[in-house]
Amino acid sequence: MKVTSLEIPEVKVIEPDVFSDYRGYYMESYSQRSLAKLGINDIFVQDNHFYSIKKGTIRGIHFQNNPYAQSKLLRCTRGVILDVAVDLRRNSPTYKKYVMVELSAENKKQIYIPKGFGHCAMSLTDDVEGQYKVDEFYYPKYDRAIAFNDPEIGIDWGTDQFIVSEKDKKAPLLKDSDVNFL
């Protein structure tokens, strides 16, 4: 596996070794041992799977507050997504900054997002599927969202045509959120 740190170094892109031949390909999509060698020591406890029907569907900015914050390891298994990690750690030098990476079934890249970050994704094609691991179970009481179009964060989505859930339409701005990451 190859790991590349993004502009916010705690967020990493992971590129698995892919072995292709006339039959197709094989890759190891997850190995705790391989990730530990790369400095990622999270123990993932839950897998999640999402499907977006239409291009322009945005999910997020989502996170779970402490004490149940989650690290995530995400990949796109059908179509293409623009995946975004937002630093929500108040004492961080990169607070309110974001990084984005294009993930696709074709490029097989994954993104590692540690605790303290919000996560969002936009489908760049129709019929998109993504799968991700988290290192903490889902707790509805700690589930949070911030507006995907918060001007204080300023994510450049490259379009103004979005499909957004009711939950995400009602999400507060960061300044009105009770995010508790330090």
Phi, psi and omega in degrees: 000147176247135179239134177233127174281143178270189181300331168261106194297339179288338178268130187230147172259131181245127178244112181288157171287128181243128180249111184248148171207193185298342180274338186142231180210165173225141174209152173269107184278340178206132173212115178302320181297314180295318179293321179299323177297336180264005177092008178255108188249014180296146173256109184279136188241352184209139173253139177236151183222131176233155179225131176241126184287315189245147171304141179092003177285127178248136174237116177120177023272115185246152175192168170245133177292160172298147012270014183243033176301154184236138162271150183228147172233110192239144174217156178260127183250355173207133178078208184221136173232154169259113185256137187230134173244129182245126179285115181250014180276110188304327182267009183276144175294344179251021179307132180073003175271159179223159172231151179224151179214144176273124177246140179212162174299327182286314184278344174059015178290154175235157175238135175256124181238115183281172174306149178096002181241148168271156182229138173211160181212146175235133177285130178263353177223166170288161175054066182253136173233140175226152177227142178211150177259147174231152182261012176214143179293162177283129176233105183307325181298334183254359180292132182222162174216151173236147182305128181296339182247027179301120182294336178292330176270316171071042178296128177269099183280348180079006180201164173238016177254109185232154167243120188225142178291163176299319178304313183286331175296327182267359183298140180287165170289160179305317182296340179256005183271157175260028178309136186238032178271137177249000000 
